[in-house]
Amino acid sequence: MSYKKIRAVVLIAVFFFFVSFDLFALSGKMRLFDDANLLSSTEQTLIQDELKRISDESNAEFFIVTRKSLSNQNIEQLARSVFREQAGSGASGAVLAISMRERDINFTAFGFVYDRHRKRLDRIREQIGYKMTSQNYYDAFMLFAKLSSSFGFVANFQEYIPIGFMTSAIITFITVIILIFVHKGIKTVDSKTYAVFGSFRLTNAIDKYLRTSTTKTRISKSSGGSSGGGSRSGSSSGKF
């Protein structure tokens, strides 16, 4: 084989190596395990991309796992085992686990994701369960991504009130306030209307205190520290 042919083969091999490496890097970690085949291939790709996006943005780990049936473990054990295998013991994030035969659904959160959602675990699981009952599997998994990665003031109300309604209400409120200030009437009567200028002079003022008291409260100090990310977790299970 001539030198030119060898060089061409080497260059082609290097090219395919880097192309395959880039494709592997883009695919990244698997976050969707649809063993129950609830999604089409296109939907699986979209859900996988969405889970990757919210994981990167939230600096957490989010996974969805579906099974045709459970074997030798309950739905919460399935969720926790998937998170432990894919994210490790010290990570923060959440898992949505589904078992079709048992109609079981579980939402489990870890670390700071649990801290921010611990009062909403049941509500999040119920909202996703409504979609599962209607067999809107793609919408259910997108809702998991939305609710589990949303934090702050809006997150506490977005599953109760549609975000479009909230936006309209805020815009309406701001508009009303602006109109009130713009069309505010001119004040024609005030405290000086019926007062004769110079008719009142303060000659003496005395402040009397009938009683005084002082309250002292001891400030408590906490001696314990917060636990690690993966040690804080909570779970909500139910049927759909």
C-alpha positions as CSV (number, residue, x, y, z in Angstrom):
1,M,0.0,0.0,0.0
2,S,1.4,3.4,-1.0
3,Y,2.1,6.2,1.5
4,K,-0.8,8.3,0.1
5,K,-3.3,5.5,0.6
6,I,-2.0,4.8,4.2
7,R,-2.3,8.5,5.0
8,A,-5.8,8.7,3.6
9,V,-6.9,5.6,5.6
10,V,-5.5,7.2,8.8
11,L,-7.2,10.5,8.2
12,I,-10.5,8.8,7.5
13,A,-10.1,6.7,10.7
14,V,-9.3,9.8,12.8
15,F,-12.3,11.6,11.3
16,F,-14.8,8.8,12.2
17,F,-13.2,8.6,15.6
18,F,-13.9,12.2,16.4
19,V,-17.4,12.1,14.8
20,S,-18.3,9.1,16.9
21,F,-16.8,10.7,20.0
22,D,-18.9,13.9,19.5
23,L,-22.1,11.9,19.0
24,F,-21.4,10.0,22.2
25,A,-20.7,13.2,24.1
26,L,-23.9,14.7,22.8
27,S,-26.0,11.7,23.8
28,G,-24.6,11.9,27.3
29,K,-26.1,10.0,30.2
30,M,-29.3,8.0,29.8
31,R,-32.1,9.7,31.8
32,L,-35.1,7.9,30.3
33,F,-35.6,4.2,30.7
34,D,-38.9,3.4,29.0
35,D,-39.0,-0.3,29.4
36,A,-42.8,-0.3,29.2
37,N,-42.6,1.3,25.6
38,L,-45.0,4.1,26.4
39,L,-43.4,6.6,24.0
40,S,-42.5,6.7,20.4
41,S,-38.9,7.0,19.4
42,T,-39.4,10.7,18.6
43,E,-41.0,11.3,22.0
44,Q,-38.2,9.4,23.8
45,T,-35.6,11.7,22.1
46,L,-37.5,14.8,23.2
47,I,-38.0,13.6,26.8
48,Q,-34.3,12.6,27.0
49,D,-33.2,16.0,25.7
50,E,-35.5,17.8,28.2
51,L,-34.3,15.8,31.2
52,K,-30.7,16.6,30.1
53,R,-31.5,20.3,29.8
54,I,-33.1,20.6,33.2
55,S,-30.4,18.5,34.8
56,D,-27.7,20.8,33.4
57,E,-29.6,24.0,34.3
58,S,-30.5,22.9,37.9
59,N,-27.2,21.2,38.6
60,A,-29.2,18.1,39.6
61,E,-30.0,14.6,38.3
62,F,-33.5,13.9,36.8
63,F,-34.7,10.5,35.6
64,I,-37.8,8.7,34.4
65,V,-38.2,4.9,34.5
66,T,-41.2,2.8,33.3
67,R,-41.7,-0.9,33.8
68,K,-44.3,-3.3,32.5
69,S,-44.5,-4.8,36.0
70,L,-42.6,-4.9,39.3
71,S,-40.6,-7.9,40.5
72,N,-39.3,-8.4,44.0
73,Q,-39.5,-4.7,44.9
74,N,-42.0,-1.9,45.3
75,I,-42.3,1.2,43.2
76,E,-40.3,3.4,45.7
77,Q,-37.5,0.9,45.8
78,L,-37.4,1.0,42.0
79,A,-37.1,4.8,42.0
80,R,-34.4,4.8,44.6
81,S,-32.3,2.1,43.0
82,V,-32.4,3.8,39.6
83,F,-31.3,7.1,41.2
84,R,-28.5,5.4,43.2
85,E,-27.2,3.5,40.1
86,Q,-27.3,6.5,37.8
87,A,-26.5,9.5,40.0
88,G,-24.7,8.1,43.1
89,S,-25.5,8.4,46.8
90,G,-24.6,12.1,47.2
91,A,-26.5,13.7,44.3
92,S,-29.5,15.9,44.3
93,G,-32.4,15.4,41.9
94,A,-35.6,13.5,41.3
95,V,-37.0,10.3,39.8
96,L,-40.4,9.5,38.3
97,A,-41.1,5.7,38.4
98,I,-44.0,4.0,36.7
99,S,-45.3,0.4,36.8
100,M,-48.0,-0.3,34.3
101,R,-49.4,-3.6,35.5
102,E,-49.7,-2.4,39.1
103,R,-50.7,1.1,38.0
104,D,-48.1,2.4,40.5
105,I,-46.6,5.9,40.3
106,N,-43.8,7.3,42.5
107,F,-42.1,10.6,42.7
108,T,-38.9,10.6,44.8
109,A,-36.7,13.7,45.4
110,F,-33.2,13.9,46.8
111,G,-30.9,16.6,48.3
112,F,-31.8,20.2,47.6
113,V,-34.5,19.2,45.2
114,Y,-36.2,17.5,48.1
115,D,-35.7,20.5,50.3
116,R,-37.5,22.7,47.9
117,H,-40.3,20.3,47.1
118,R,-40.9,18.4,50.4
119,K,-44.3,20.1,50.9
120,R,-45.3,19.4,47.3
121,L,-44.4,15.8,46.8
122,D,-47.9,14.5,46.9
123,R,-49.2,17.4,44.7
124,I,-46.6,16.9,42.0
125,R,-47.2,13.1,41.9
126,E,-51.0,13.6,41.7
127,Q,-50.7,16.1,38.8
128,I,-48.5,13.7,36.9
129,G,-50.9,10.9,37.8
130,Y,-53.8,12.7,36.1
131,K,-51.9,12.7,32.8
132,M,-51.0,9.0,33.2
133,T,-54.7,8.1,33.9
134,S,-55.6,9.8,30.6
135,Q,-52.8,8.0,28.8
136,N,-51.1,11.2,28.0
137,Y,-47.7,9.7,28.7
138,Y,-45.6,12.3,26.8
139,D,-47.4,15.2,28.5
140,A,-47.0,13.4,31.9
141,F,-43.3,13.1,31.5
142,M,-42.9,16.7,30.3
143,L,-45.0,17.8,33.3
144,F,-42.6,15.9,35.6
145,A,-39.7,17.8,34.1
146,K,-41.5,21.1,34.5
147,L,-42.7,20.7,38.1
148,S,-39.6,18.9,39.5
149,S,-37.1,21.5,38.1
150,S,-39.2,24.6,39.1
151,F,-38.3,26.4,42.3
152,G,-39.3,29.6,44.0
153,F,-42.5,31.6,44.4
154,V,-44.0,30.6,41.1
155,A,-43.4,26.9,41.6
156,N,-45.6,26.9,44.7
157,F,-48.7,27.9,42.6
158,Q,-48.1,26.9,39.0
159,E,-49.7,23.4,39.4
160,Y,-52.8,25.1,40.9
161,I,-53.1,28.1,38.7
162,P,-52.2,28.1,34.9
163,I,-49.1,30.3,34.2
164,G,-51.1,32.2,31.5
165,F,-53.8,33.1,34.1
166,M,-51.1,34.3,36.5
167,T,-49.5,36.4,33.9
168,S,-52.8,38.0,32.8
169,A,-53.7,38.7,36.4
170,I,-50.3,40.4,37.1
171,I,-50.6,42.5,33.9
172,T,-54.2,43.5,34.8
173,F,-53.1,44.5,38.4
174,I,-50.2,46.7,37.1
175,T,-52.5,48.3,34.5
176,V,-55.1,49.2,37.2
177,I,-52.5,50.7,39.5
178,I,-51.1,52.9,36.6
179,L,-54.7,54.1,35.8
180,I,-55.3,54.9,39.4
181,F,-52.3,57.2,39.6
182,V,-52.8,58.7,36.1
183,H,-56.5,59.6,36.8
184,K,-56.1,60.5,40.4
185,G,-58.4,63.4,41.2
186,I,-57.2,66.8,42.4
187,K,-57.6,67.1,46.2
188,T,-59.8,70.2,46.9
189,V,-60.3,69.8,50.6
190,D,-57.5,69.2,53.1
191,S,-56.5,69.9,56.7
192,K,-55.8,73.6,55.9
193,T,-59.2,74.3,54.2
194,Y,-61.0,75.4,57.4
195,A,-58.1,76.5,59.5
196,V,-57.3,80.2,60.0
197,F,-53.6,80.8,59.4
198,G,-51.7,81.7,62.5
199,S,-54.6,81.0,64.9
200,F,-52.9,78.0,66.6
201,R,-49.6,78.2,68.5
202,L,-48.1,75.3,70.6
203,T,-46.8,76.8,73.9
204,N,-46.0,73.7,75.9
205,A,-45.7,69.9,75.4
206,I,-45.3,67.1,78.0
207,D,-44.8,63.3,77.4
208,K,-45.9,61.1,80.3
209,Y,-45.0,57.4,80.5
210,L,-47.4,55.4,82.7
211,R,-45.3,52.3,82.7
212,T,-42.2,50.8,81.2
213,S,-41.0,47.2,80.8
214,T,-38.1,45.3,79.3
215,T,-38.2,41.8,77.9
216,K,-35.1,39.7,77.4
217,T,-35.1,36.6,75.2
218,R,-32.3,34.1,75.0
219,I,-31.0,33.5,71.5
220,S,-30.7,29.8,70.8
221,K,-27.8,28.4,68.8
222,S,-27.9,25.3,66.7
223,S,-24.9,22.9,67.2
224,G,-25.7,20.5,64.4
225,G,-24.9,20.8,60.7
226,S,-27.0,19.9,57.6
227,S,-26.7,16.5,56.2
228,G,-25.3,15.6,52.8
229,G,-27.2,15.8,49.5
230,G,-28.3,12.3,49.0
231,S,-29.1,11.6,52.7
232,R,-32.1,14.0,52.5
233,S,-34.9,12.5,50.5
234,G,-38.6,12.1,50.3
235,S,-41.1,10.0,48.3
236,S,-44.7,10.0,47.3
237,S,-46.4,6.9,45.9
238,G,-49.9,6.2,44.6
239,K,-52.1,4.8,41.8
240,F,-53.0,6.2,38.4
